[in-house]
């Protein structure tokens, strides 16, 4: 298992040698480097993908996540918003915008992103969990309970929602 990232990197690099503008390979290698903590390499590859396809929602999402990891919330927001603009029903981008806004204590904006995410992707559990956490932060346990119950109506066996609901009592 330890050699898998190295092997994957070699495969992506080989693809890029054959086709330097292959956006998917740029994204995949950039994301691999991001996960491995090679942030400068990741940024270079993701920016190259952005030069090739500036309106691609995946490219913008991944740049947003890179900048979020680097604690650059304004840049992260810029790219995540662009991803949502290109794909309004992009649950990961909507949810992570909400998380970004919670970190910045921009609670109304966070609430709106989580609610939009739930509306466009009702089976995306993370948005429910994050919205419930936001309501706990805001000391509104009743709203948190409602959100968790809504998730449990969608996914009755959801263990984390069950546990979170028990903790609210």
C-alpha distance (Angstrom), angle and dihedral (degrees) to the residues before:
residue distance angle dihedral
X1 . . .
X2 3.79 . .
X3 3.81 92.6 .
X4 3.81 94.9 50.2
X5 3.83 95.7 91.2
X6 3.82 90.7 48.5
X7 3.79 91.7 48.2
X8 3.80 91.8 46.8
X9 3.81 90.9 49.1
X10 3.81 90.7 51.2
X11 3.81 90.9 50.1
X12 3.82 92.8 49.8
X13 3.81 91.0 45.8
X14 3.81 90.0 50.9
X15 3.81 89.8 51.5
X16 3.80 90.1 50.7
X17 3.81 92.7 49.2
X18 3.80 88.1 55.7
X19 3.81 94.6 41.4
X20 3.85 114.0 14.5
X21 3.80 94.0 -173.1
X22 3.84 95.3 52.2
X23 3.80 98.4 132.1
X24 3.80 96.1 -166.6
X25 3.80 91.8 55.1
X26 3.82 90.4 46.7
X27 3.81 89.8 51.1
X28 3.79 94.8 45.3
X29 3.80 94.5 47.9
X30 3.81 91.1 43.1
X31 3.81 90.9 52.0
X32 3.79 91.8 46.3
X33 3.81 89.5 53.1
X34 3.83 90.3 46.7
X35 3.82 90.4 54.0
X36 3.80 90.4 46.9
X37 3.81 90.9 51.2
X38 3.81 94.2 -112.4
X39 3.78 89.6 133.3
X40 3.81 99.4 163.0
X41 3.81 90.9 52.9
X42 3.80 90.3 45.2
X43 3.80 92.0 50.8
X44 3.80 92.3 50.2
X45 3.81 92.9 51.9
X46 3.81 95.3 42.7
X47 3.80 91.7 48.3
X48 3.81 88.9 50.8
X49 3.82 89.2 52.7
X50 3.82 88.4 49.0
X51 3.81 91.2 52.8
X52 3.81 88.9 54.2
X53 3.82 97.7 42.1
X54 3.83 109.3 15.6
X55 3.81 94.6 169.6
X56 3.80 98.0 46.5
X57 3.83 109.1 121.6
X58 3.83 93.4 -146.1
X59 3.79 92.8 51.4
X60 3.80 91.7 49.6
X61 3.81 92.9 44.2
X62 3.79 92.5 52.3
X63 3.80 92.9 47.7
X64 3.80 88.0 49.7
X65 3.79 91.2 52.5
X66 3.80 91.3 47.6
X67 3.80 91.5 53.5
X68 3.81 91.4 44.4
X69 3.80 88.4 55.0
X70 3.80 89.5 49.5
X71 3.81 89.7 52.3
X72 3.80 93.7 -114.0
X73 3.81 98.9 134.4
X74 3.81 97.7 173.3
X75 3.80 93.1 53.6
X76 3.81 90.8 42.3
X77 3.79 90.7 52.0
X78 3.80 91.9 48.4
X79 3.80 93.2 56.2
X80 3.81 96.1 38.6
X81 3.81 90.3 51.4
X82 3.79 89.6 49.9
X83 3.82 89.7 51.6
X84 3.82 90.3 52.1
X85 3.79 90.7 45.5
X86 3.80 89.8 54.7
X87 3.83 92.8 42.8
X88 3.84 111.8 20.9
X89 3.81 92.5 -172.5
X90 3.83 94.8 54.2
X91 3.83 101.7 132.1
X92 3.81 98.1 -172.0
X93 3.79 92.4 51.4
X94 3.82 93.6 45.7
X95 3.80 92.3 47.0
X96 3.79 94.3 46.9
X97 3.80 91.2 47.9
X98 3.80 86.0 56.0
X99 3.80 91.1 49.8
X100 3.80 89.9 48.8
X101 3.81 90.6 51.7
X102 3.83 92.1 48.2
X103 3.81 89.2 53.9
X104 3.80 88.6 53.0
X105 3.83 91.6 45.0
X106 3.80 90.3 -117.6
X107 3.78 90.2 140.7
X108 3.83 102.2 167.2
X109 3.80 90.4 53.0
X110 3.80 91.1 46.5
X111 3.80 91.5 50.4
X112 3.80 91.2 50.5
X113 3.84 93.0 51.0
X114 3.81 93.3 48.1
X115 3.81 91.6 47.9
X116 3.80 91.5 48.1
X117 3.79 89.7 49.3
X118 3.81 91.4 51.6
X119 3.80 89.9 48.0
X120 3.81 95.8 51.2
X121 3.83 96.4 35.6
X122 3.82 109.2 26.4
X123 3.82 92.5 175.1
X124 3.82 94.0 54.7
X125 3.80 98.9 106.4
X126 3.80 98.7 -172.3
X127 3.80 92.7 70.3
X128 3.82 91.2 55.1
X129 3.80 91.8 48.1
X130 3.80 92.3 47.6
X131 3.81 92.8 46.5
X132 3.81 89.7 50.7
X133 3.83 89.9 50.0
X134 3.81 89.4 49.8
X135 3.81 90.7 53.4
X136 3.81 89.8 49.9
X137 3.82 88.7 52.2
X138 3.81 87.8 50.7
X139 3.82 88.9 49.0
X140 3.80 93.1 -118.2
X141 3.79 102.1 130.8
X142 3.80 93.0 166.6
X143 3.81 92.4 60.7
X144 3.81 89.7 44.5
X145 3.81 89.2 52.7
X146 3.84 91.2 49.9
X147 3.80 91.9 51.9
X148 3.80 92.9 48.7
X149 3.80 91.0 48.5
X150 3.81 89.5 50.8
X151 3.81 89.4 53.4
X152 3.80 90.9 48.3
X153 3.81 89.7 52.6
X154 3.82 87.2 56.3
X155 3.82 95.5 39.9
X156 3.83 110.6 18.0
X157 3.82 94.0 -176.5
X158 3.83 95.8 51.8
X159 3.82 102.0 136.6
X160 3.80 98.1 -166.2
X161 3.80 91.9 50.6
X162 3.81 90.3 48.9
X163 3.82 91.1 50.2
X164 3.79 93.2 45.7
X165 3.81 90.5 49.9
X166 3.81 90.8 51.6
X167 3.81 90.3 50.5
X168 3.80 90.8 54.9
X169 3.84 92.1 62.1
